[in-house]
C-alpha cells in the first residue's frame, strides 16, 4: 500500500477523498488566512472599518488613510533577493541546458515564486513538458493543498479552485495527475495524465512551528501599519475638526443702538469695555505626532530588515563600501535566511529538469549535475568601478580565474557564453586549453 493510500484509509476519507481533504477545517483555516492577506494587499485594511461619527450635530465620515507599506516592503525584499537573476554555474553542457530552459519565462517565474513566499509563506510550482519545451505552472497559494502524513512527509498534492460556481480538483500523485469537476452537481472524472516530474515543488520560508508551511512576512507588518494608519487618520480628522476654532465671548456683548449696524459688509461684534472675544483652538502637538510616527516607521523598517536609505528615510553621501555593507547588513541577513529555503526548492526543480531532459535524450552524468551551484546576487547598491578594479588586481596576481572574474562582473549575465566568446577571440591560456 502506497503512502497516499495509507493516508486516505487512516483518515477514513471517501472515494472522492480530495474533496474531504480540501474541506478539512485545518486546510480551510489556512486558506482563509491566505485570502485575508490577499484582501489586505488589495487595500482592505482595518482602518476601513471606522464607523461614521457625529460632529456639530451632523454625520461625519472619518478619514481612512491607507498606507501600502506591506506590499512595498515585500516587493523590495523580493527584488533584493532575485532582482538580479539567479545564476547557475558548473559543467558547461548542463548550464547551457538549464539556460535554454530558463528562456521559457523562468526568470519572471523566480520573481513570482519568491514574492508569493514573502506574501503567504509558501509557493508551489509544477514542472512539465509541452510541445518539447520544459515549462512550469505556478499554483496559486490559495488553491494549494499539500498532503502531509503523520511523519511530516510530503506525499501528495491537491489543487482546488472554483470558476463560475463550478469546482475543479487537480490531484497530483507521484506517477499521475487526475482531474475532476462538479459541473451539474455531481463530481465527474475529467481525465488521468502521466506525471513525469512527481509532486509540485514546495517553496517556503522560515517558520519555527511548521516544517511545511512557511510564515508570511505580513504577520510582522500588519499591526505596525494598522497603528500608523489609525494614528494619521485620527490626527487629520482632529486637525480639520478644530482648525477654525470655537468663538468665545467673555463679558457683556453690546446690542441695540450701541452695536455695529448689520448692513455693514464684514461687520463684527461690539463688546463692553471689560469684555473679551477670542477663538479657542485645539492644540495639535505636531512634535509628539512626528516622534511617535517616526518611531513606528523605524520599527517597521527594522522588523522588515529594510535599510532606511532604501525608502528615503536617511540621507547619505560619500559613503564607503564598508559603511554601505553595514547599512545593508540586516537586509543581507534576511535575504540569506530566505535564500536557504528557496535554494532547497530550486534544487528540487533541477531534479525535475534532469528527468525531463533525460526523456528528451539529453543525458548527463551524476558528476555533471553535482557540479551545478546556484548563486544569488543580492541587489545591494555597489560601485561597478570598485568591483572591476578589485577583479583586475586579483587577476593580475593570478589569484582568481577568468571564469570567476566573469561571474562577479556586473556587466556579464551569461558567464558560459562570455567564456566561449573570449576563447574564440583567442585570449591567452583559455585558447591554448581549448586546443
VOGU-719128 format. One line per field, with one value per residue (C-alpha): x, z, y; residue number from 1. Coordinates in steps of 0.05 Angstrom, whole numbers, plus 5000, padded with zeros to 4 digits. Layout:
<sites>
X <- X;...
Z <- Z;...
Y <- Y;...
num <- NUM;...
</sites>
This chain:
<sites>
X <- 5000;5028;5035;4978;4931;4950;4937;4867;4850;4875;4833;4772;4762;4710;4727;4729;4779;4807;4740;4741;4813;4802;4742;4781;4777;4852;4860;4802;4832;4898;4866;4822;4884;4916;4853;4854;4925;4906;4849;4898;4946;4887;4872;4823;4856;4829;4823;4768;4722;4720;4646;4614;4615;4572;4604;4566;4502;4515;4542;4617;4655;4723;4787;4810;4882;4914;4989;5012;5077;5063;5064;5122;5165;5151;5166;5232;5252;5235;5274;5332;5337;5322;5321;5389;5374;5394;5455;5477;5550;5587;5590;5582;5537;5488;5490;5475;5415;5389;5397;5357;5301;5304;5287;5216;5200;5234;5267;5198;5174;5230;5208;5135;5155;5196;5142;5089;5134;5142;5067;5037;5095;5091;5092;5083;5110;5091;5144;5120;5137;5094;5110;5181;5192;5203;5154;5127;5059;5058;4999;4962;4975;4900;4887;4942;4930;4994;4983;5029;5028;5040;5115;5114;5128;5101;5063;5010;4980;4910;4897;4826;4792;4723;4703;4632;4606;4639;4693;4754;4804;4872;4900;4976;5006;5078;5062;4998;4952;4877;4828;4756;4700;4628;4593;4519;4526;4559;4634;4659;4727;4757;4819;4883;4951;5020;5063;5137;5162;5125;5094;5097;5160;5150;5179;5173;5207;5225;5170;5192;5129;5120;5167;5119;5080;5121;5103;5080;5122;5057;5048;5103;5080;5004;5000;5051;5019;4950;4976;5006;4941;4899;4946;4950;4875;4852;4903;4879;4807;4826;4862;4804;4751;4783;4821;4771;4766;4706;4686;4684;4657;4676;4636;4580;4564;4532;4467;4416;4438;4509;4522;4551;4500;4483;4483;4558;4595;4641;4611;4638;4613;4615;4637;4634;4698;4713;4692;4736;4728;4773;4775;4793;4833;4850;4924;4956;5022;5056;5123;5092;5058;5123;5161;5110;5101;5176;5184;5131;5164;5232;5203;5172;5239;5275;5226;5225;5301;5296;5350;5321;5361;5323;5258;5290;5287;5360;5409;5477;5534;5606;5596;5648;5635;5645;5595;5546;5551;5537;5474;5450;5473;5403;5375;5431;5415;5341;5358;5406;5353;5303;5356;5368;5296;5288;5352;5321;5263;5308;5349;5284;5267;5335;5320;5256;5293;5341;5283;5252;5319;5333;5266;5289;5354;5397;5430;5486;5525;5516;5583;5559;5495;5531;5577;5519;5518;5462;5484;5441;5466;5433;5412;5454;5480;5553;5605;5617;5684;5707;5687;5723;5785;5786;5777;5832;5880;5864;5872;5940;5961;5938;5893;5828;5806;5777;5712;5706;5721;5663;5616;5628;5629;5567;5562;5561;5497;5514;5581;5584;5570;5620;5673;5661;5668;5733;5760;5740;5776;5840;5850;5912;5912;5839;5850;5910;5869;5813;5863
Z <- 5000;4980;5028;4998;5001;5073;5088;5057;5096;5162;5156;5131;5071;5018;4947;4929;4984;4955;4968;5042;5047;5018;5064;5126;5178;5184;5109;5106;5163;5127;5060;5093;5124;5055;5026;5083;5065;4992;5012;5055;4997;4955;5004;5054;5118;5189;5183;5131;5187;5222;5233;5217;5273;5294;5292;5302;5301;5232;5207;5196;5153;5185;5144;5124;5102;5074;5075;5025;5063;5066;4991;4982;5034;5003;4933;4959;4994;4931;4885;4934;4932;4859;4824;4797;4764;4797;4763;4753;4745;4737;4679;4615;4580;4638;4650;4576;4581;4643;4609;4549;4595;4631;4565;4574;4625;4687;4706;4717;4750;4801;4820;4827;4870;4919;4922;4938;4993;5025;5019;5041;5067;5011;4936;4893;4823;4777;4724;4660;4586;4529;4455;4471;4518;4593;4628;4698;4726;4789;4831;4869;4944;4957;4913;4943;4990;5001;5032;5091;5131;5206;5194;5163;5094;5032;4996;4952;4928;4912;4871;4882;4853;4832;4766;4754;4812;4785;4829;4798;4831;4803;4844;4838;4853;4842;4776;4751;4754;4759;4743;4769;4769;4793;4734;4741;4815;4812;4816;4749;4726;4672;4656;4681;4656;4663;4713;4695;4749;4812;4862;4854;4881;4950;4966;5035;5085;5157;5206;5277;5287;5220;5171;5112;5115;5118;5153;5116;5127;5132;5201;5226;5189;5195;5268;5259;5195;5228;5283;5233;5193;5256;5282;5218;5201;5270;5271;5205;5230;5293;5254;5207;5261;5302;5250;5253;5329;5374;5383;5457;5485;5556;5589;5562;5488;5466;5427;5402;5383;5410;5366;5297;5240;5209;5139;5141;5099;5143;5206;5270;5342;5393;5465;5530;5558;5603;5554;5511;5448;5421;5383;5424;5382;5394;5410;5360;5386;5319;5352;5392;5329;5290;5344;5350;5275;5263;5317;5284;5216;5242;5277;5211;5175;5230;5232;5156;5151;5103;5104;5118;5059;5011;5027;5031;5107;5114;5075;5057;5015;5001;5038;5036;5012;5083;5111;5056;5074;5147;5127;5087;5137;5163;5092;5074;5135;5117;5045;5068;5111;5053;5004;5046;5036;4964;4946;4970;4922;4864;4876;4873;4808;4778;4794;4753;4698;4695;4689;4631;4596;4602;4568;4511;4504;4536;4588;4634;4687;4762;4766;4715;4754;4821;4796;4788;4840;4850;4863;4886;4872;4922;4894;4942;4915;4895;4854;4789;4782;4850;4834;4767;4798;4851;4799;4757;4816;4834;4762;4755;4818;4787;4848;4811;4747;4687;4697;4768;4745;4695;4749;4790;4731;4738;4662;4648;4658;4616;4640;4596;4532;4551;4564;4495;4463;4499;4478;4405;4407;4429;4498;4529;4565;4553;4478;4489;4535;4484;4432
Y <- 5000;5068;5126;5165;5104;5092;5166;5161;5098;5124;5187;5148;5191;5173;5152;5225;5236;5300;5335;5315;5335;5404;5415;5395;5451;5459;5468;5517;5559;5563;5582;5634;5665;5669;5701;5752;5770;5777;5824;5864;5872;5894;5951;5922;5946;5951;6027;6017;5993;6061;6077;6145;6197;6256;6325;6391;6351;6323;6256;6259;6209;6198;6194;6125;6135;6072;6060;6007;5994;5919;5908;5957;5921;5853;5880;5908;5843;5803;5849;5849;5773;5756;5824;5803;5737;5672;5644;5571;5551;5486;5438;5479;5429;5425;5500;5511;5464;5500;5567;5542;5521;5589;5624;5596;5651;5623;5689;5721;5657;5660;5730;5708;5648;5690;5743;5690;5662;5730;5745;5679;5637;5586;5575;5513;5500;5443;5426;5393;5386;5412;5414;5393;5451;5447;5494;5507;5526;5569;5544;5598;5592;5599;5537;5494;5435;5394;5325;5314;5249;5239;5234;5303;5273;5308;5252;5285;5350;5376;5438;5463;5525;5549;5582;5605;5564;5501;5469;5437;5390;5370;5313;5303;5235;5215;5180;5214;5274;5262;5318;5325;5376;5381;5412;5395;5379;5311;5301;5276;5250;5293;5251;5219;5243;5215;5254;5253;5300;5278;5326;5402;5436;5464;5533;5563;5609;5602;5581;5560;5518;5484;5449;5450;5515;5579;5644;5706;5768;5807;5777;5823;5884;5890;5911;5966;5991;5989;6034;6082;6086;6096;6150;6190;6184;6207;6263;6290;6286;6324;6377;6391;6388;6443;6483;6542;6542;6557;6631;6650;6716;6736;6792;6836;6840;6906;6904;6953;7023;7012;6951;6954;6962;6896;6925;6937;6887;6845;6875;6847;6849;6905;6889;6926;6956;6897;6843;6799;6757;6702;6635;6574;6525;6453;6447;6399;6373;6361;6346;6288;6263;6267;6229;6173;6166;6164;6111;6068;6077;6058;5998;5976;5984;5946;5888;5881;5885;5944;5997;6066;6094;6049;6087;6155;6157;6176;6218;6192;6219;6198;6133;6079;6008;5981;6031;6012;5939;5956;5994;5934;5881;5867;5864;5814;5772;5769;5751;5697;5664;5665;5641;5580;5555;5579;5542;5476;5486;5504;5441;5400;5437;5418;5345;5351;5387;5328;5278;5316;5326;5252;5238;5282;5244;5298;5254;5279;5243;5249;5286;5337;5351;5351;5406;5455;5511;5562;5634;5692;5762;5810;5877;5917;5983;5978;6012;5975;6010;5986;5914;5915;5945;5891;5836;5866;5867;5795;5773;5807;5770;5704;5696;5686;5651;5687;5650;5674;5745;5740;5713;5776;5823;5869;5875;5800;5759;5697;5672;5610;5648;5702;5648;5619;5687;5700;5632;5645;5712;5677;5706;5675;5609;5592;5587;5542;5497;5495;5470
num <- 1;2;3;4;5;6;7;8;9;10;11;12;13;14;15;16;17;18;19;20;21;22;23;24;25;26;27;28;29;30;31;32;33;34;35;36;37;38;39;40;41;42;43;44;45;46;47;48;49;50;51;52;53;54;55;56;57;58;59;60;61;62;63;64;65;66;67;68;69;70;71;72;73;74;75;76;77;78;79;80;81;82;83;84;85;86;87;88;89;90;91;92;93;94;95;96;97;98;99;100;101;102;103;104;105;106;107;108;109;110;111;112;113;114;115;116;117;118;119;120;121;122;123;124;125;126;127;128;129;130;131;132;133;134;135;136;137;138;139;140;141;142;143;144;145;146;147;148;149;150;151;152;153;154;155;156;157;158;159;160;161;162;163;164;165;166;167;168;169;170;171;172;173;174;175;176;177;178;179;180;181;182;183;184;185;186;187;188;189;190;191;192;193;194;195;196;197;198;199;200;201;202;203;204;205;206;207;208;209;210;211;212;213;214;215;216;217;218;219;220;221;222;223;224;225;226;227;228;229;230;231;232;233;234;235;236;237;238;239;240;241;242;243;244;245;246;247;248;249;250;251;252;253;254;255;256;257;258;259;260;261;262;263;264;265;266;267;268;269;270;271;272;273;274;275;276;277;278;279;280;281;282;283;284;285;286;287;288;289;290;291;292;293;294;295;296;297;298;299;300;301;302;303;304;305;306;307;308;309;310;311;312;313;314;315;316;317;318;319;320;321;322;323;324;325;326;327;328;329;330;331;332;333;334;335;336;337;338;339;340;341;342;343;344;345;346;347;348;349;350;351;352;353;354;355;356;357;358;359;360;361;362;363;364;365;366;367;368;369;370;371;372;373;374;375;376;377;378;379;380;381;382;383;384;385;386;387;388;389;390;391;392;393;394;395;396;397;398;399;400;401;402;403;404;405;406;407;408;409;410;411;412;413;414;415;416;417;418;419;420;421;422;423;424;425;426;427;428;429;430;431;432;433;434;435
</sites>
